[in-house]
Amino acid sequence: MTTCEIYGLRVRQARLIRRLTAKSVLEQMGWKGARLTRLERTDLATITADELDRLTDVLRFPAEFFTTPPVTHVEPEDLSFRAPKSTLESEKNRMAQMMALSGDFLLQLDERHRLPPLRVTPRPGLDPIAAAAAARASMQVAPDEPIANLTHLVERHGIPVVLRGERFGGQGLEENHRGRLEKHLGCSAWIGEFKERPLIALRELDSWERTRWTVAHELGHIMMHVGVAAPEDEERREDEASRFASEFLAPFAAASTMVRGEPSLVNLLPVKDKWGISLGALLRHFYDSGAMDVDRFEMLRRQLYTRINTDTGFTWGRTEPGWDDRAPERPRLMRKWVEFVYGSGSVKSVLAHETIWPRDLLLEFMMGQRESSVPAAAAPARRGRAGDDDVVQVDFAAYRGRERQA
């Protein structure tokens, strides 16, 4: 009888990606008892060739995936995000393994063509304001200089960014309310055998303000929160990352010079336009920095969520003025490295050389990655059909049209 060795973590990763329960896989494999649980917890396990064939059919992953050693190990406690209370444990585990697999794919690309080196040094001992200044200095961005494309900046400094197209809760794609119903917008983790490189994952968003701020928020976690912290510190870490994000995008010492008199929604609009940060984030930023008292802060927040944007019919809190002035930033590093390595940025080109990845997972890896030769603002957004070989991109035009007609 022919046997082969497979990695238990690979089985667990494939099962979680496919959203299958252990009971379902046991039944389909014809196994009994705790065999699957033991297998998933075992580093290296021996099964028959027939069982491997059956496993590939059940989990819809190539056989080579199970026989290839995993490099990146990520568990839910390694992720930077605070999940909504309604999030199932299986979904937390799925997100962690999606980050791990994205990391392994990036490392595979790195072996063939070196990724940009990490040029950001974490500073866990610094407060958010000092950490934001240190991050700008390490990225060679002056304190009085707005950041044109934040996603491109962090990728050039060795931090890959990936998009995910599903709601975190697993209910499927949000065709009508991208990101509006979900509090969690992004997360980050360290990938590699020795966790030597950070990776940021973002929700698929139509909002350029939310996209930029979420990238900055995750950069704050990378700068300040290296290592596993106690669960009771979670809220503090989130607050610190938020404070970092606003200060990194719009250093208060520079941004505040644009405001004469007391801050208002109207005189903060030029600040938003120049620094690329939402009014909502600016209100909190100016309040935290001592530029307004709590009464004025609460008054302006009420105005933000009651004043109507006549272009959309929604409040400023949902669609601020300038909400569609910019195209949402999109990552490009992974697509660019696929082009370097395989000569083309399509999933088909990867499949021609690599045999361990299922096609639909590669599409998920490369979700929303823009073509490196086309500026983000000029690239028409679209979503590829299930049969397309090219990178999946996002169709926000239809969504924005619905917003205006609502």
LONUMAR-268687 format. One record per residue (C-alpha): x, y, z. Coordinates in steps of 0.1 Angstrom, whole numbers, plus 5000, padded with zeros to 4 digits. Example, Ala and Ser with C-alpha at 12.3 -4.5 7.8 and 13.67 -1.06 7.14 Angstrom:
2
> east|north|up
> 5123|4955|5078
> 5137|4989|5071
! end
This chain:
406
> east|north|up
> 5000|5000|5000
> 5014|5034|4989
> 5017|5060|5017
> 5027|5097|5018
> 5034|5123|5044
> 5012|5154|5048
> 5013|5184|5071
> 4985|5186|5096
> 4983|5224|5095
> 4977|5223|5058
> 4946|5201|5063
> 4933|5225|5090
> 4940|5255|5067
> 4922|5240|5038
> 4892|5230|5059
> 4889|5265|5074
> 4892|5282|5040
> 4864|5260|5027
> 4843|5267|5058
> 4839|5230|5065
> 4833|5215|5099
> 4855|5187|5112
> 4824|5165|5114
> 4816|5171|5077
> 4852|5163|5066
> 4852|5132|5088
> 4820|5119|5072
> 4831|5126|5036
> 4865|5110|5043
> 4849|5079|5059
> 4870|5084|5090
> 4858|5079|5126
> 4865|5092|5160
> 4891|5120|5165
> 4913|5111|5136
> 4909|5144|5118
> 4915|5164|5150
> 4947|5144|5157
> 4958|5148|5121
> 4953|5186|5121
> 4973|5188|5154
> 5002|5167|5141
> 5031|5183|5124
> 5037|5155|5099
> 5012|5126|5094
> 5012|5095|5072
> 4982|5086|5051
> 4976|5064|5021
> 4977|5077|4986
> 4940|5069|4982
> 4932|5090|5013
> 4952|5119|4999
> 4933|5117|4966
> 4900|5117|4986
> 4913|5147|5007
> 4920|5167|4976
> 4885|5161|4964
> 4868|5170|4997
> 4889|5201|5004
> 4894|5211|4968
> 4931|5218|4972
> 4959|5202|4951
> 4977|5173|4966
> 5010|5193|4966
> 4995|5218|4990
> 4992|5191|5017
> 5027|5178|5011
> 5044|5212|5011
> 5055|5224|5046
> 5038|5256|5059
> 5061|5285|5068
> 5039|5311|5083
> 5021|5303|5115
> 4992|5327|5124
> 4966|5322|5151
> 4937|5346|5160
> 4956|5360|5189
> 4984|5370|5165
> 4961|5393|5146
> 4959|5430|5154
> 4921|5434|5152
> 4893|5435|5176
> 4866|5413|5162
> 4829|5420|5166
> 4813|5401|5195
> 4791|5382|5170
> 4822|5368|5152
> 4824|5330|5154
> 4856|5313|5166
> 4857|5295|5133
> 4858|5328|5114
> 4886|5341|5135
> 4905|5310|5128
> 4897|5313|5091
> 4910|5349|5090
> 4942|5339|5107
> 4948|5311|5082
> 4940|5333|5053
> 4967|5357|5066
> 4991|5327|5070
> 4985|5315|5034
> 4988|5350|5020
> 5022|5351|5038
> 5033|5318|5024
> 5024|5330|4989
> 5044|5362|4993
> 5074|5342|5006
> 5071|5320|4976
> 5074|5351|4954
> 5102|5364|4975
> 5123|5333|4969
> 5122|5339|4932
> 5125|5377|4932
> 5133|5396|4965
> 5105|5417|4979
> 5113|5452|4991
> 5131|5450|5024
> 5113|5461|5055
> 5124|5497|5062
> 5101|5504|5092
> 5114|5497|5127
> 5088|5489|5153
> 5090|5512|5183
> 5067|5496|5210
> 5080|5519|5238
> 5068|5551|5221
> 5034|5568|5226
> 5012|5572|5194
> 5024|5607|5186
> 5061|5599|5189
> 5055|5566|5170
> 5038|5585|5142
> 5067|5609|5139
> 5092|5579|5139
> 5072|5562|5112
> 5072|5593|5090
> 5110|5597|5096
> 5117|5561|5087
> 5097|5565|5055
> 5114|5598|5047
> 5081|5618|5048
> 5085|5653|5063
> 5062|5664|5092
> 5046|5690|5070
> 5042|5668|5039
> 5008|5652|5030
> 5010|5616|5019
> 4996|5612|4984
> 4992|5574|4982
> 4996|5557|5016
> 4991|5522|5004
> 5019|5526|4979
> 5041|5542|5006
> 5038|5513|5030
> 5044|5487|5003
> 5075|5505|4991
> 5088|5502|5026
> 5083|5464|5027
> 5048|5460|5041
> 5025|5442|5016
> 4988|5450|5016
> 4961|5426|5005
> 4923|5430|5001
> 4896|5406|5011
> 4863|5405|4993
> 4841|5390|5020
> 4824|5401|5051
> 4843|5389|5082
> 4813|5372|5096
> 4811|5348|5066
> 4778|5359|5052
> 4792|5364|5018
> 4799|5394|4996
> 4781|5426|5005
> 4768|5438|4971
> 4749|5468|4985
> 4768|5479|5016
> 4805|5474|5012
> 4819|5477|5047
> 4790|5497|5060
> 4776|5469|5083
> 4810|5457|5096
> 4830|5474|5123
> 4862|5455|5115
> 4879|5470|5084
> 4914|5456|5086
> 4940|5436|5104
> 4977|5429|5104
> 5000|5401|5113
> 5037|5392|5110
> 5045|5365|5085
> 5075|5343|5078
> 5092|5315|5098
> 5105|5340|5123
> 5076|5366|5119
> 5101|5389|5102
> 5077|5408|5079
> 5043|5425|5086
> 5013|5420|5063
> 4982|5442|5062
> 4948|5429|5051
> 4919|5453|5043
> 4882|5450|5038
> 4871|5459|5003
> 4858|5494|5006
> 4844|5521|4983
> 4856|5549|5007
> 4890|5564|5000
> 4890|5580|5035
> 4883|5547|5053
> 4909|5529|5032
> 4937|5553|5040
> 4928|5555|5077
> 4926|5517|5080
> 4961|5513|5065
> 4974|5540|5089
> 4957|5523|5118
> 4973|5489|5110
> 5007|5506|5106
> 5002|5519|5141
> 4998|5483|5154
> 5029|5473|5135
> 5049|5502|5150
> 5037|5500|5186
> 5023|5465|5193
> 5048|5439|5184
> 5043|5406|5201
> 5012|5391|5218
> 4996|5414|5244
> 4971|5405|5271
> 4934|5405|5260
> 4925|5431|5285
> 4948|5456|5267
> 4929|5452|5235
> 4909|5484|5238
> 4939|5504|5247
> 4958|5491|5217
> 4930|5500|5194
> 4928|5535|5208
> 4966|5539|5204
> 4965|5527|5168
> 4936|5551|5160
> 4955|5580|5176
> 4986|5570|5156
> 4966|5569|5124
> 4953|5604|5126
> 4987|5619|5137
> 5005|5599|5110
> 4982|5611|5082
> 4978|5647|5095
> 5005|5657|5120
> 4986|5681|5143
> 5014|5707|5145
> 5012|5712|5107
> 4975|5705|5100
> 4962|5729|5128
> 4979|5759|5111
> 4953|5757|5084
> 4924|5764|5109
> 4917|5799|5120
> 4896|5803|5151
> 4877|5773|5166
> 4874|5742|5144
> 4842|5737|5125
> 4831|5713|5099
> 4835|5740|5072
> 4870|5751|5081
> 4882|5715|5085
> 4872|5707|5049
> 4904|5722|5035
> 4924|5702|5060
> 4907|5670|5049
> 4914|5678|5013
> 4951|5685|5018
> 4960|5657|5042
> 4936|5630|5030
> 4918|5622|5062
> 4881|5622|5070
> 4862|5649|5089
> 4852|5623|5115
> 4888|5614|5121
> 4899|5651|5122
> 4873|5659|5148
> 4887|5633|5171
> 4922|5642|5162
> 4917|5679|5171
> 4899|5670|5203
> 4926|5646|5214
> 4952|5672|5206
> 4935|5698|5228
> 4922|5721|5200
> 4886|5719|5212
> 4867|5710|5244
> 4843|5681|5248
> 4812|5702|5243
> 4824|5715|5210
> 4836|5681|5199
> 4802|5665|5207
> 4783|5694|5189
> 4804|5690|5158
> 4799|5652|5158
> 4761|5657|5160
> 4763|5681|5131
> 4784|5655|5111
> 4757|5629|5116
> 4727|5651|5110
> 4738|5674|5081
> 4727|5660|5048
> 4750|5657|5018
> 4726|5668|4990
> 4746|5648|4964
> 4739|5615|4980
> 4709|5621|5003
> 4729|5606|5033
> 4744|5624|5063
> 4779|5638|5062
> 4788|5610|5087
> 4781|5585|5059
> 4792|5604|5028
> 4812|5634|5037
> 4818|5662|5012
> 4846|5650|4989
> 4837|5614|4995
> 4842|5606|4958
> 4869|5631|4950
> 4895|5603|4950
> 4896|5567|4939
> 4901|5543|4968
> 4938|5533|4971
> 4945|5498|4959
> 4976|5477|4966
> 5000|5468|4938
> 5030|5450|4953
> 5017|5414|4950
> 5006|5419|4914
> 5039|5436|4905
> 5059|5407|4920
> 5038|5381|4902
> 5047|5400|4870
> 5084|5400|4880
> 5084|5363|4887
> 5060|5348|4861
> 5061|5375|4833
> 5024|5383|4837
> 5001|5394|4865
> 4974|5369|4858
> 4964|5339|4879
> 4968|5317|4848
> 5005|5326|4847
> 5010|5315|4884
> 4991|5282|4878
> 5014|5274|4849
> 5044|5274|4873
> 5031|5266|4908
> 5010|5235|4917
> 5002|5239|4954
> 4975|5266|4951
> 4939|5262|4941
> 4928|5288|4915
> 4901|5304|4936
> 4925|5310|4964
> 4950|5327|4941
> 4921|5350|4929
> 4915|5358|4966
> 4952|5366|4972
> 4952|5390|4942
> 4918|5406|4949
> 4919|5442|4939
> 4956|5444|4931
> 4959|5471|4905
> 4981|5469|4875
> 5014|5485|4883
> 5016|5503|4849
> 4982|5521|4853
> 4977|5549|4879
> 4950|5541|4904
> 4929|5571|4895
> 4930|5562|4858
> 4923|5525|4861
> 4887|5516|4854
> 4874|5495|4883
> 4858|5461|4875
> 4851|5427|4890
> 4863|5398|4869
> 4839|5369|4863
> 4845|5336|4880
> 4862|5323|4849
> 4885|5352|4843
> 4923|5345|4845
> 4932|5381|4853
> 4933|5397|4887
> 4899|5404|4904
> 4892|5441|4907
> 4863|5459|4923
> 4834|5475|4907
> 4826|5506|4927
> 4810|5526|4899
> 4777|5508|4901
> 4777|5512|4939
> 4783|5549|4937
> 4755|5553|4911
> 4731|5536|4935
> 4743|5559|4963
> 4734|5590|4943
> 4700|5576|4933
> 4691|5565|4968
! end
